[in-house]
């Protein structure tokens, strides 16, 4: 991050700082970012930060291949996401 202009890495710097305070040691060692996103928890610390960074998610299906979904369109409703039964978040 130090090699890039500060305005281009501000979001990543904020996420890195937030992750150092996130959850307990046990949760940090067994949880994953993809699970946090797909669960669509309204109390997630990470999802609002990814929304603010305008993240684009990569979703893949064996039958249909890859599609990219802006995170703002991924969350459909309370704990509902734009992920089909045969898709995984990369």
C-alpha positions as CSV (number, residue, x, y, z in Angstrom):
1,X,0.0,0.0,0.0
2,X,2.9,2.3,0.7
3,X,3.9,2.4,-3.0
4,X,0.5,3.7,-4.2
5,X,-1.0,7.2,-3.9
6,X,-2.8,7.6,-0.6
7,X,-6.1,8.5,-2.2
8,X,-6.2,5.2,-4.1
9,X,-5.6,3.0,-1.0
10,X,-7.6,4.9,1.6
11,X,-10.4,2.2,1.7
12,X,-7.9,-0.7,2.0
13,X,-6.1,1.1,4.8
14,X,-9.4,1.6,6.7
15,X,-10.3,-2.1,6.2
16,X,-6.9,-3.2,7.4
17,X,-7.2,-1.1,10.5
18,X,-10.7,-2.3,11.2
19,X,-9.7,-6.0,10.9
20,X,-7.2,-5.6,13.6
21,X,-10.1,-4.8,16.0
22,X,-12.6,-7.2,14.5
23,X,-14.0,-10.0,16.7
24,X,-12.1,-12.3,19.0
25,X,-8.8,-14.2,18.1
26,X,-10.8,-17.4,17.6
27,X,-13.2,-15.8,15.1
28,X,-10.4,-14.0,13.3
29,X,-8.6,-17.4,12.9
30,X,-11.6,-19.4,11.6
31,X,-13.8,-16.9,9.8
32,X,-13.5,-15.9,6.2
33,X,-14.3,-12.7,4.3
34,X,-16.5,-14.5,1.8
35,X,-18.6,-16.0,4.5
36,X,-19.0,-12.6,6.1
37,X,-20.2,-11.1,2.8
38,X,-22.6,-14.0,1.8
39,X,-24.2,-14.1,5.3
40,X,-25.3,-10.5,4.7
41,X,-25.5,-9.9,8.4
42,X,-26.9,-6.4,9.2
43,X,-24.3,-6.1,12.0
44,X,-21.3,-6.9,9.8
45,X,-18.4,-4.6,10.2
46,X,-16.9,-5.4,6.9
47,X,-19.9,-5.1,4.5
48,X,-20.5,-1.4,5.0
49,X,-16.8,-0.7,4.4
50,X,-16.9,-2.7,1.2
51,X,-20.0,-0.8,0.1
52,X,-18.2,2.5,0.8
53,X,-15.3,1.3,-1.4
54,X,-17.7,0.3,-4.2
55,X,-16.3,-3.2,-4.2
56,X,-17.2,-5.5,-7.1
57,X,-17.7,-9.2,-6.2
58,X,-16.8,-12.1,-8.5
59,X,-19.4,-14.9,-8.5
60,X,-18.9,-18.2,-10.3
61,X,-21.1,-21.0,-11.5
62,X,-19.8,-24.2,-13.1
63,X,-22.6,-24.0,-15.7
64,X,-22.7,-20.2,-16.4
65,X,-19.2,-19.1,-15.6
66,X,-18.1,-15.9,-14.0
67,X,-20.1,-12.7,-13.4
68,X,-19.2,-9.6,-11.6
69,X,-21.7,-8.0,-9.2
70,X,-21.3,-4.5,-7.6
71,X,-21.6,-5.1,-3.9
72,X,-24.4,-2.5,-3.8
73,X,-26.5,-4.8,-6.0
74,X,-25.4,-8.0,-4.1
75,X,-27.5,-7.4,-1.0
76,X,-31.1,-7.8,-1.9
77,X,-32.9,-7.7,1.5
78,X,-32.3,-8.8,5.1
79,X,-29.9,-11.8,4.8
80,X,-30.7,-12.2,1.1
81,X,-28.0,-11.9,-1.6
82,X,-27.8,-12.1,-5.3
83,X,-26.3,-15.6,-5.3
84,X,-27.9,-18.6,-7.1
85,X,-27.8,-22.1,-5.6
86,X,-25.1,-23.2,-7.9
87,X,-22.8,-20.1,-7.4
88,X,-19.9,-19.4,-5.1
89,X,-18.3,-16.2,-4.2
90,X,-14.6,-16.2,-5.5
